[in-house]
């Protein structure tokens, strides 16, 4: 706590002056509407505002264990689930009309490790404790178990790798993963983290209001992954179907890919009637 509290004094002495005008401008606005919602893990090593070099007002931040979103649950056409993540989606995607949602996973994710350990325990028919039952419910609701199942299914069919498909908007998202070594736990967990990022894009698309916006081209969903050990950030390329390191050579290509999908927009008339209001 001393570091945090003394950090405030340091901020007031060395940094605050650079932001006073910006804070005053933001405070005068009745509604600040950043164009981006950035979803990341609570891991203390993951600092999106640092590695994205953003300023106050640039983007909404939603952080939780595992950077996950619960799958939408509709009963007779009515949404029946409530959580802080759902409220955040309502505020950012439906009311503030963000144009982009980024889900950012990372290496060595302890939330996913807990889910993976529980997954292995259940496979081993070990006794289910109250804590493990809570993890089980969380992993099922937030797609971690679905991600693990996709990895298990693909590795059983083609251990050298293959393509996974995710239901995201009008056009399915395809991702290629290679070298699934179930025995190599660290490598498997990092692949799980990447698969989970794309699974969260599918979960985002399960909300009717978000899916409609993705299809009409007013909202784009993106996957990002941060490798803590080597401080590198990766972007999921739908065209190449893999996570690419963001660097000077491909930054222009990545920026162009962030524009709303023409294919999705063109498909609006074809499948829009299938999405409940």
C-alpha positions in Angstrom: 0.0 0.0 0.0 2.9 2.4 0.7 4.0 2.2 -2.9 0.5 3.0 -4.1 0.0 5.9 -1.7 3.4 7.4 -2.3 2.8 6.9 -6.0 -0.1 9.4 -5.7 2.3 12.0 -4.3 4.7 11.3 -7.1 2.0 11.6 -9.7 0.8 15.0 -8.3 4.4 16.3 -8.3 5.6 15.0 -11.7 2.7 14.0 -14.0 -0.6 15.6 -13.0 0.2 18.9 -14.6 0.4 17.3 -18.0 -3.1 16.0 -17.7 -5.0 18.9 -16.0 -6.2 20.4 -19.2 -7.3 17.0 -20.6 -9.1 16.2 -17.3 -10.9 19.5 -17.4 -12.0 18.9 -21.0 -13.3 15.4 -20.3 -15.1 16.6 -17.1 -17.0 19.3 -19.1 -18.4 16.6 -21.5 -21.8 15.3 -20.4 -21.1 11.9 -21.9 -17.6 10.6 -22.8 -18.0 8.1 -25.6 -14.8 6.3 -26.5 -15.0 4.3 -29.7 -13.4 1.1 -28.2 -14.2 -1.4 -25.5 -11.1 -3.3 -24.4 -11.6 -6.5 -22.4 -8.6 -7.9 -20.6 -7.6 -10.0 -17.6 -7.1 -8.7 -14.0 -3.6 -10.1 -14.1 -1.4 -7.3 -12.6 1.2 -7.8 -15.4 -1.3 -6.9 -18.1 -1.5 -3.1 -18.6 -3.5 -2.3 -21.7 -3.1 1.5 -21.3 0.6 1.0 -21.1 1.3 -1.2 -24.2 -1.4 0.5 -26.2 -0.2 4.0 -25.2 -3.8 5.3 -24.7 -4.9 8.4 -22.9 -7.9 9.1 -20.6 -11.1 8.9 -22.6 -9.6 6.8 -25.4 -11.3 3.5 -24.6 -13.5 1.7 -22.1 -11.8 -0.9 -20.0 -13.5 -4.1 -18.8 -11.3 -6.4 -16.7 -12.1 -9.7 -15.1 -10.5 -13.1 -14.4 -9.6 -14.6 -17.7 -10.9 -11.8 -19.9 -14.2 -13.7 -20.4 -17.8 -12.9 -21.3 -20.7 -15.1 -20.3 -22.7 -16.6 -23.2 -26.1 -14.9 -23.6 -28.9 -16.8 -22.1 -32.4 -16.2 -23.6 -35.6 -17.7 -22.3 -38.6 -17.3 -24.6 -36.9 -14.4 -26.3 -36.1 -12.5 -23.1 -32.6 -12.1 -21.7 -32.5 -13.8 -18.2 -28.9 -13.4 -17.1 -27.4 -10.5 -15.1 -23.7 -9.8 -14.4 -21.3 -6.9 -14.4 -20.0 -7.9 -17.8 -23.5 -7.8 -19.3 -24.1 -4.3 -17.8 -20.8 -3.2 -19.3 -21.8 -4.5 -22.7 -25.1 -2.6 -22.4 -23.4 0.7 -21.5 -20.6 0.4 -24.1 -22.1 -1.4 -27.1 -25.8 -0.4 -26.9 -25.8 3.0 -25.3 -22.4 4.5 -26.1 -22.2 2.7 -29.5 -18.6 1.8 -29.5 -17.3 0.8 -32.9 -14.8 -1.8 -31.8 -14.5 -4.5 -29.1 -11.1 -6.0 -28.4 -10.7 -9.2 -26.3 -7.1 -9.4 -25.1 -5.8 -12.7 -23.6 -2.3 -13.3 -22.3 0.3 -15.9 -21.6 0.5 -17.7 -18.2 -3.1 -16.9 -17.4 -3.8 -18.2 -13.9 -7.6 -18.0 -14.3 -7.4 -20.4 -17.2 -4.9 -22.6 -15.4 -7.4 -23.0 -12.6 -10.1 -24.0 -15.1 -7.7 -26.4 -16.8 -6.7 -28.0 -13.5 -10.3 -28.5 -12.6 -11.0 -29.9 -16.1 -8.3 -32.5 -15.6 -9.7 -33.3 -12.1 -13.1 -34.0 -13.6 -11.5 -36.3 -16.2 -9.8 -38.2 -13.4 -13.1 -38.6 -11.6 -11.7 -36.9 -8.5 -14.2 -35.8 -5.7 -15.8 -32.4 -6.6 -15.3 -29.8 -3.9 -17.4 -26.6 -3.4 -14.5 -24.6 -4.9 -14.1 -26.8 -7.9 -17.8 -26.7 -8.5 -17.7 -22.9 -8.6 -14.9 -23.1 -11.1 -16.8 -25.6 -13.2 -19.9 -23.3 -13.4 -17.7 -20.4 -14.3 -15.8 -22.2 -17.0 -19.0 -23.5 -18.5 -20.8 -20.2 -18.5 -17.8 -18.2 -19.9 -16.7 -20.6 -22.6 -13.5 -21.9 -21.0 -14.8 -25.5 -21.0 -15.9 -25.1 -24.6 -12.4 -23.9 -25.6 -10.9 -26.9 -23.8 -13.3 -29.2 -25.6 -12.3 -27.7 -29.0 -8.6 -28.3 -28.2 -9.2 -31.9 -27.1 -11.3 -32.6 -30.2 -8.9 -31.1 -32.7 -5.8 -32.7 -31.0 -7.5 -36.1 -31.1 -8.2 -35.8 -34.8 -5.0 -34.1 -36.0 -2.3 -33.6 -33.3 -0.2 -31.6 -35.7 -2.9 -29.0 -35.8 -5.9 -27.8 -37.8 -8.7 -25.3 -38.1 -11.3 -24.3 -35.6 -14.5 -22.4 -36.4 -16.2 -19.8 -34.3 -19.7 -18.3 -34.8 -19.0 -14.6 -35.0 -21.4 -12.5 -37.0 -22.6 -13.3 -40.5 -19.4 -15.0 -41.6 -17.8 -17.7 -39.4 -14.4 -17.0 -38.0 -11.8 -19.7 -38.8 -8.5 -20.0 -36.9 -5.6 -22.3 -37.6 -3.6 -23.8 -34.6 -0.7 -26.2 -34.9 1.3 -28.6 -32.7 -1.1 -29.5 -29.9 1.1 -31.2 -27.4 -1.3 -32.2 -24.6 1.7 -33.3 -22.5 3.4 -29.9 -22.7 1.2 -28.0 -20.2 2.6 -24.5 -20.6 2.3 -24.6 -24.4 -1.2 -26.0 -24.1 -2.3 -23.4 -21.7 -1.1 -20.5 -23.9 -2.9 -22.1 -26.8 -6.0 -22.4 -24.6 -5.7 -18.7 -23.9 -5.7 -17.9 -27.6 -8.6 -20.2 -28.3 -10.5 -18.6 -25.4 -10.0 -15.1 -26.9 -11.8 -16.3 -30.1 -14.4 -18.1 -28.0 -15.2 -14.8 -26.3 -15.8 -13.2 -29.7 -18.4 -15.9 -30.3 -19.9 -15.2 -26.9 -20.1 -11.5 -27.7 -22.0 -12.4 -30.9 -24.5 -14.4 -28.9 -26.1 -11.2 -27.7 -28.7 -10.2 -30.2 -28.0 -6.5 -30.1 -24.3 -7.0 -30.6 -24.8 -9.5 -33.4 -27.0 -7.2 -35.3 -24.4 -4.4 -35.1 -21.7 -6.8 -36.2 -23.7 -7.8 -39.2 -24.7 -4.3 -40.3 -21.0 -3.3 -40.0 -21.4 -0.7 -37.2 -19.4 -2.9 -34.7 -16.2 -4.9 -35.2 -14.9 -7.6 -32.9 -11.2 -8.2 -32.5 -8.8 -10.7 -30.8 -5.5 -9.7 -29.3 -3.0 -11.7 -27.3 -0.1 -10.5 -25.0 3.0 -12.6 -24.4 4.2 -11.4 -21.0 7.6 -13.1 -21.0 8.8 -11.4 -24.2 6.6 -8.3 -24.1 5.1 -8.9 -27.5 1.5 -8.2 -28.6 -0.3 -10.3 -31.2 -3.4 -9.6 -33.4 -5.7 -12.2 -34.8 -5.8 -11.9 -38.5 -9.1 -13.2 -40.0 -7.5 -13.3 -43.4 -4.5 -15.3 -42.4 -6.4 -17.2 -39.6 -3.6 -16.9 -37.1 -2.3 -14.5 -34.4 0.3 -12.2 -35.9 2.9 -10.2 -33.9 2.1 -6.5 -34.3 5.1 -4.8 -35.7 6.2 -2.1 -38.2 6.0 -4.4 -41.1 2.3 -5.3 -40.8 0.8 -2.5 -38.8 -0.8 -0.9 -41.9 -2.3 -4.2 -42.9 -3.7 -4.7 -39.4 -5.2 -1.2 -39.2 -6.9 -1.8 -42.6 -8.3 -5.1 -41.3 -10.1 -3.2 -38.4 -12.6 -1.7 -40.8 -16.1 -3.3 -40.7 -16.3 -6.5 -42.8 -17.8 -5.8 -46.2 -18.8 -9.5 -46.4 -20.6 -9.2 -43.1 -22.4 -6.1 -44.2 -23.4 -7.6 -47.5 -24.9 -10.6 -45.7 -27.2 -8.4 -43.6 -30.2 -8.9 -45.9 -29.6 -12.7 -46.1 -29.6 -13.6 -42.4 -30.7 -10.5 -40.5 -34.2 -11.9 -40.2 -32.8 -14.9 -38.2 -31.7 -12.6 -35.3 -34.5 -12.0 -32.7 -35.0 -8.4 -31.7 
